[in-house]
Amino acid sequence: MTPEILLPLVTPFREDGALDIDGYVTNVHRVAAQGVDGVVLMGSSGEFPHLTPTERRLVIKEVAAQRPAGLQVLVHAGGGAMADVVQLVEDTQAQGLDGAMVITPFYFQPQLDHAALVAYYRRLLPLAPIFLYHYPRFTGVNLTATTVCELAELGLAGMKDSSGQTALFSQVASATRALDFRLYTGSGSAFLAAIAQGAAGGIMALAQLAPAEMVELRQLALLGNWTAARALQDRLVALDQATGARFGIAGLKWAAAERGLVSSAPRPPLLDLDAGQRQALAKILESTALGPPLA
């Protein structure tokens, strides 16, 4: 199976702070034209905690109505009250999209044990294909392979793992290999390592900045040209880190605008980049030597 390249889109806002739904749909079409396999709506890169349930439902509706042919579309539906999560999952299914990605609950951490997490996802599994989203850096909830594998046995469609925990990734990859389960890395810098382990692919913010390069990286790996693949992966690492851990959402959104996507400053309480940060990120973009901006 050819590894998939999906990307979690940034969410553009208008100057008055309102959701720019036309810009959002424009971005879906611009990235679809680059040969990627799919998009994730309203993930961490899309600032889901700062979107209202009404805005999230609007994104689902409008993207579904104007979906490019052949593009896989997953919806991040997690992060809210259970009733809101259920509604977003149901909307995803009703609009004919490909599945719902749901981040772990994250507030009452001492009570979010194995039993609680399994019960939470079991409530959602009958509603649509469900993909677990594991991002302990922001949630504080660390999943075990035991929890993930039990859910996989119960019908979980897959997982995006943004933990960076190589042992966990390897354990889940090995234990679910015989199941209909799609394991994705959340790190553009780890894409080669993930597909070498047999992962389904990656759901990576980097792919909206460098879609052509990620497609080329996959092709080099499929051809077995690991020397060239490693060289290309190495070239992308600095940009991946700069628009992730170093400059965060503000950096990703500024770089997305430079790369031809409709973007904006993030919503409060996040701050936009200052002049010095923009200058530093511009140098990294230039040194990465990407192809022309998206259009």
ABEGO torsion letter per residue (X at the ends): XBBBBBBBBBBBBBAAGBBBAAAAAAAAAAAAAAGBABBBBGBAAAGAAABBAAAAAAAAAAAAAABBBGBBBBBBABGBBAAAAAAAAAAAAAAGBAEBBBBBBAABAAABBAAAAAAAAAAAAAABBBBBBBBAAAAGBBBBAAAAAAAAAAGBAEBBBAAGBAAAAAAAAAAAAABBBBBBBABAAAAAAAAAAGBAEBBBAAAAABAAAAAAAAAAAAAGBAAAAAAAAAAAAAAAAAABAAAEAAAAAAAAAAAGBBBBBBBOABBBBBAAAAAAAAAAAAAAGBBBBBX
